[in-house]
């Protein structure tokens, strides 16, 4: 009897241990939108440096605008072939289009696929990005049904989707027409309420997972926008394309800390059917409203985020060029103030964006306007002609 009692205890402990064992699901895939309408030589380094962290590129291929009509993106096919990652062509159909001319749109898509294949590009899928209102979802479903028929059977079809569609009874039948969906959780509310809400994004993802039985992705922001005031009260949004406007801009930027926390939570406890995260957008060095690629990669990896500002001095016969560098992995604001301990200066000045206050033994550079210093970047803030500058006596005030 004692043996049986001990055996029962051992079996119970084994059951408990088995119940506590973690059964990790597949890691969340991470992909990247390439959204530039005009490719430049800078794409080569950006694609190369992003390859290790993002499995797939979703490339803006073709856009239809209400007035301007069709506009193909000017891609660099040689770079895409060199990149070698799975390639998904994104066709953007502006939500302000009065209607979708099915025959014309499908013919345009077929021509695009033929053109890209003629360039030697092998597509891993097609994504349709159309911000249809809920009342137009039946017509959109009909369009997708026809598109699915004419696409090659082996060509996956996905759509960009809006959280507002969660309120529509048409959503399940719409999702049945495609192989996967990409739920956009940024820039979907009134811009005055902000660019992104991580808690709301998590709730939308959970709600979406209860409706779809197919894989879906979350499109997450790695960029910022500016809000431009208008007489109507609803601000105009300026993103990657400059808007001709005189007046103050209110800058909104997705917070890397928030996105890192959300991505970590989704990796640890993903909603059912969530297949991955897609980051918008591949940054280029001159993209002033996108995170740097260094910061984007750090967030995608789940690395600890930190910016580390340092004063940099370069001298030539007593003339010092003064700059500040960011040696961390997190983009940061220009420092509010920089002080330098100096001796015997006969000239100094600040560069654009800063003002200089000078005393016999101290130079103080004060920020006049906002700006961002990317991770790994450097910015010149002034110059001085001095007998000596004590770099160890310098201070950067974020």
BELZI-V987748 format. One record per residue. N is the residue number from 1. RES is the residue in three letters. BURIAL is + if it has 9 or more other ideal C-beta (glycine too) atoms within 8 Angstrom, else -. Layout:
BEGIN
n:N res:RES burial:BURIAL
n:N res:RES burial:BURIAL
END
This chain:
BEGIN
n:1 res:UNK burial:-
n:2 res:UNK burial:-
n:3 res:UNK burial:-
n:4 res:UNK burial:-
n:5 res:UNK burial:-
n:6 res:UNK burial:-
n:7 res:UNK burial:-
n:8 res:UNK burial:-
n:9 res:UNK burial:-
n:10 res:UNK burial:-
n:11 res:UNK burial:-
n:12 res:UNK burial:-
n:13 res:UNK burial:-
n:14 res:UNK burial:-
n:15 res:UNK burial:-
n:16 res:UNK burial:-
n:17 res:UNK burial:-
n:18 res:UNK burial:-
n:19 res:UNK burial:-
n:20 res:UNK burial:-
n:21 res:UNK burial:-
n:22 res:UNK burial:-
n:23 res:UNK burial:-
n:24 res:UNK burial:-
n:25 res:UNK burial:-
n:26 res:UNK burial:-
n:27 res:UNK burial:-
n:28 res:UNK burial:+
n:29 res:UNK burial:+
n:30 res:UNK burial:+
n:31 res:UNK burial:+
n:32 res:UNK burial:+
n:33 res:UNK burial:+
n:34 res:UNK burial:+
n:35 res:UNK burial:+
n:36 res:UNK burial:+
n:37 res:UNK burial:-
n:38 res:UNK burial:-
n:39 res:UNK burial:+
n:40 res:UNK burial:-
n:41 res:UNK burial:-
n:42 res:UNK burial:+
n:43 res:UNK burial:+
n:44 res:UNK burial:+
n:45 res:UNK burial:-
n:46 res:UNK burial:+
n:47 res:UNK burial:+
n:48 res:UNK burial:-
n:49 res:UNK burial:-
n:50 res:UNK burial:+
n:51 res:UNK burial:+
n:52 res:UNK burial:-
n:53 res:UNK burial:-
n:54 res:UNK burial:+
n:55 res:UNK burial:-
n:56 res:UNK burial:+
n:57 res:UNK burial:+
n:58 res:UNK burial:+
n:59 res:UNK burial:+
n:60 res:UNK burial:+
n:61 res:UNK burial:+
n:62 res:UNK burial:+
n:63 res:UNK burial:+
n:64 res:UNK burial:+
n:65 res:UNK burial:+
n:66 res:UNK burial:-
n:67 res:UNK burial:-
n:68 res:UNK burial:-
n:69 res:UNK burial:-
n:70 res:UNK burial:-
n:71 res:UNK burial:+
n:72 res:UNK burial:-
n:73 res:UNK burial:+
n:74 res:UNK burial:-
n:75 res:UNK burial:+
n:76 res:UNK burial:-
n:77 res:UNK burial:+
n:78 res:UNK burial:-
n:79 res:UNK burial:+
n:80 res:UNK burial:+
n:81 res:UNK burial:+
n:82 res:UNK burial:-
n:83 res:UNK burial:+
n:84 res:UNK burial:-
n:85 res:UNK burial:+
n:86 res:UNK burial:-
n:87 res:UNK burial:+
n:88 res:UNK burial:+
n:89 res:UNK burial:+
n:90 res:UNK burial:+
n:91 res:UNK burial:+
n:92 res:UNK burial:+
n:93 res:UNK burial:+
n:94 res:UNK burial:+
n:95 res:UNK burial:-
n:96 res:UNK burial:-
n:97 res:UNK burial:+
n:98 res:UNK burial:-
n:99 res:UNK burial:-
n:100 res:UNK burial:+
n:101 res:UNK burial:-
n:102 res:UNK burial:+
n:103 res:UNK burial:-
n:104 res:UNK burial:-
n:105 res:UNK burial:+
n:106 res:UNK burial:+
n:107 res:UNK burial:-
n:108 res:UNK burial:+
n:109 res:UNK burial:+
n:110 res:UNK burial:+
n:111 res:UNK burial:-
n:112 res:UNK burial:+
n:113 res:UNK burial:+
n:114 res:UNK burial:-
n:115 res:UNK burial:-
n:116 res:UNK burial:+
n:117 res:UNK burial:+
n:118 res:UNK burial:-
n:119 res:UNK burial:-
n:120 res:UNK burial:-
n:121 res:UNK burial:+
n:122 res:UNK burial:-
n:123 res:UNK burial:+
n:124 res:UNK burial:-
n:125 res:UNK burial:+
n:126 res:UNK burial:+
n:127 res:UNK burial:+
n:128 res:UNK burial:+
n:129 res:UNK burial:+
n:130 res:UNK burial:+
n:131 res:UNK burial:-
n:132 res:UNK burial:+
n:133 res:UNK burial:-
n:134 res:UNK burial:+
n:135 res:UNK burial:-
n:136 res:UNK burial:-
n:137 res:UNK burial:+
n:138 res:UNK burial:-
n:139 res:UNK burial:+
n:140 res:UNK burial:+
n:141 res:UNK burial:+
n:142 res:UNK burial:+
n:143 res:UNK burial:+
n:144 res:UNK burial:+
n:145 res:UNK burial:+
n:146 res:UNK burial:+
n:147 res:UNK burial:+
n:148 res:UNK burial:+
n:149 res:UNK burial:-
n:150 res:UNK burial:-
n:151 res:UNK burial:+
n:152 res:UNK burial:-
n:153 res:UNK burial:-
n:154 res:UNK burial:-
n:155 res:UNK burial:+
n:156 res:UNK burial:-
n:157 res:UNK burial:+
n:158 res:UNK burial:+
n:159 res:UNK burial:+
n:160 res:UNK burial:+
n:161 res:UNK burial:+
n:162 res:UNK burial:+
n:163 res:UNK burial:+
n:164 res:UNK burial:+
n:165 res:UNK burial:+
n:166 res:UNK burial:+
n:167 res:UNK burial:-
n:168 res:UNK burial:+
n:169 res:UNK burial:-
n:170 res:UNK burial:+
n:171 res:UNK burial:+
n:172 res:UNK burial:+
n:173 res:UNK burial:-
n:174 res:UNK burial:+
n:175 res:UNK burial:+
n:176 res:UNK burial:-
n:177 res:UNK burial:+
n:178 res:UNK burial:+
n:179 res:UNK burial:-
n:180 res:UNK burial:+
n:181 res:UNK burial:+
n:182 res:UNK burial:+
n:183 res:UNK burial:+
n:184 res:UNK burial:+
n:185 res:UNK burial:+
n:186 res:UNK burial:+
n:187 res:UNK burial:+
n:188 res:UNK burial:-
n:189 res:UNK burial:-
n:190 res:UNK burial:-
n:191 res:UNK burial:+
n:192 res:UNK burial:-
n:193 res:UNK burial:-
n:194 res:UNK burial:-
n:195 res:UNK burial:+
n:196 res:UNK burial:+
n:197 res:UNK burial:-
n:198 res:UNK burial:+
n:199 res:UNK burial:-
n:200 res:UNK burial:-
n:201 res:UNK burial:+
n:202 res:UNK burial:+
n:203 res:UNK burial:-
n:204 res:UNK burial:+
n:205 res:UNK burial:+
n:206 res:UNK burial:+
n:207 res:UNK burial:+
n:208 res:UNK burial:+
n:209 res:UNK burial:+
n:210 res:UNK burial:-
n:211 res:UNK burial:+
n:212 res:UNK burial:+
n:213 res:UNK burial:-
n:214 res:UNK burial:+
n:215 res:UNK burial:-
n:216 res:UNK burial:+
n:217 res:UNK burial:+
n:218 res:UNK burial:+
n:219 res:UNK burial:+
n:220 res:UNK burial:+
n:221 res:UNK burial:+
n:222 res:UNK burial:+
n:223 res:UNK burial:+
n:224 res:UNK burial:+
n:225 res:UNK burial:+
n:226 res:UNK burial:+
n:227 res:UNK burial:+
n:228 res:UNK burial:+
n:229 res:UNK burial:-
n:230 res:UNK burial:-
n:231 res:UNK burial:-
n:232 res:UNK burial:-
n:233 res:UNK burial:-
n:234 res:UNK burial:-
n:235 res:UNK burial:+
n:236 res:UNK burial:+
n:237 res:UNK burial:+
n:238 res:UNK burial:+
n:239 res:UNK burial:-
n:240 res:UNK burial:+
n:241 res:UNK burial:-
n:242 res:UNK burial:-
n:243 res:UNK burial:-
n:244 res:UNK burial:-
n:245 res:UNK burial:-
n:246 res:UNK burial:-
n:247 res:UNK burial:-
n:248 res:UNK burial:-
n:249 res:UNK burial:+
n:250 res:UNK burial:-
n:251 res:UNK burial:+
n:252 res:UNK burial:+
n:253 res:UNK burial:+
n:254 res:UNK burial:+
n:255 res:UNK burial:-
n:256 res:UNK burial:+
n:257 res:UNK burial:-
n:258 res:UNK burial:+
n:259 res:UNK burial:+
n:260 res:UNK burial:+
n:261 res:UNK burial:+
n:262 res:UNK burial:+
n:263 res:UNK burial:+
n:264 res:UNK burial:+
n:265 res:UNK burial:+
n:266 res:UNK burial:+
n:267 res:UNK burial:+
n:268 res:UNK burial:-
n:269 res:UNK burial:-
n:270 res:UNK burial:+
n:271 res:UNK burial:+
n:272 res:UNK burial:-
n:273 res:UNK burial:+
n:274 res:UNK burial:+
n:275 res:UNK burial:+
n:276 res:UNK burial:+
n:277 res:UNK burial:+
n:278 res:UNK burial:+
n:279 res:UNK burial:+
n:280 res:UNK burial:+
n:281 res:UNK burial:+
n:282 res:UNK burial:+
n:283 res:UNK burial:+
n:284 res:UNK burial:+
n:285 res:UNK burial:-
n:286 res:UNK burial:-
n:287 res:UNK burial:+
n:288 res:UNK burial:-
n:289 res:UNK burial:+
n:290 res:UNK burial:+
n:291 res:UNK burial:+
n:292 res:UNK burial:+
n:293 res:UNK burial:+
n:294 res:UNK burial:+
n:295 res:UNK burial:+
n:296 res:UNK burial:+
n:297 res:UNK burial:+
n:298 res:UNK burial:+
n:299 res:UNK burial:+
n:300 res:UNK burial:+
n:301 res:UNK burial:-
n:302 res:UNK burial:-
n:303 res:UNK burial:-
n:304 res:UNK burial:-
n:305 res:UNK burial:+
n:306 res:UNK burial:-
n:307 res:UNK burial:+
n:308 res:UNK burial:-
n:309 res:UNK burial:+
n:310 res:UNK burial:-
n:311 res:UNK burial:+
n:312 res:UNK burial:+
n:313 res:UNK burial:+
n:314 res:UNK burial:-
n:315 res:UNK burial:+
n:316 res:UNK burial:-
n:317 res:UNK burial:-
n:318 res:UNK burial:-
n:319 res:UNK burial:+
n:320 res:UNK burial:+
n:321 res:UNK burial:+
n:322 res:UNK burial:+
n:323 res:UNK burial:+
n:324 res:UNK burial:+
n:325 res:UNK burial:+
n:326 res:UNK burial:+
n:327 res:UNK burial:-
n:328 res:UNK burial:+
n:329 res:UNK burial:+
n:330 res:UNK burial:+
n:331 res:UNK burial:+
n:332 res:UNK burial:+
n:333 res:UNK burial:+
n:334 res:UNK burial:+
n:335 res:UNK burial:+
n:336 res:UNK burial:-
n:337 res:UNK burial:+
n:338 res:UNK burial:+
n:339 res:UNK burial:+
n:340 res:UNK burial:+
n:341 res:UNK burial:+
n:342 res:UNK burial:+
n:343 res:UNK burial:+
n:344 res:UNK burial:-
n:345 res:UNK burial:+
n:346 res:UNK burial:-
n:347 res:UNK burial:-
n:348 res:UNK burial:+
n:349 res:UNK burial:-
n:350 res:UNK burial:+
n:351 res:UNK burial:+
n:352 res:UNK burial:-
n:353 res:UNK burial:+
n:354 res:UNK burial:+
n:355 res:UNK burial:-
n:356 res:UNK burial:+
n:357 res:UNK burial:-
n:358 res:UNK burial:-
n:359 res:UNK burial:-
n:360 res:UNK burial:-
n:361 res:UNK burial:-
n:362 res:UNK burial:+
n:363 res:UNK burial:+
n:364 res:UNK burial:+
n:365 res:UNK burial:+
n:366 res:UNK burial:+
n:367 res:UNK burial:+
n:368 res:UNK burial:-
n:369 res:UNK burial:-
n:370 res:UNK burial:-
n:371 res:UNK burial:+
n:372 res:UNK burial:+
n:373 res:UNK burial:+
n:374 res:UNK burial:+
n:375 res:UNK burial:+
n:376 res:UNK burial:-
n:377 res:UNK burial:+
n:378 res:UNK burial:+
n:379 res:UNK burial:+
n:380 res:UNK burial:-
n:381 res:UNK burial:+
n:382 res:UNK burial:+
n:383 res:UNK burial:+
n:384 res:UNK burial:+
n:385 res:UNK burial:+
n:386 res:UNK burial:+
n:387 res:UNK burial:-
n:388 res:UNK burial:-
n:389 res:UNK burial:+
n:390 res:UNK burial:+
n:391 res:UNK burial:-
n:392 res:UNK burial:-
n:393 res:UNK burial:-
n:394 res:UNK burial:+
n:395 res:UNK burial:-
n:396 res:UNK burial:+
n:397 res:UNK burial:-
n:398 res:UNK burial:-
END
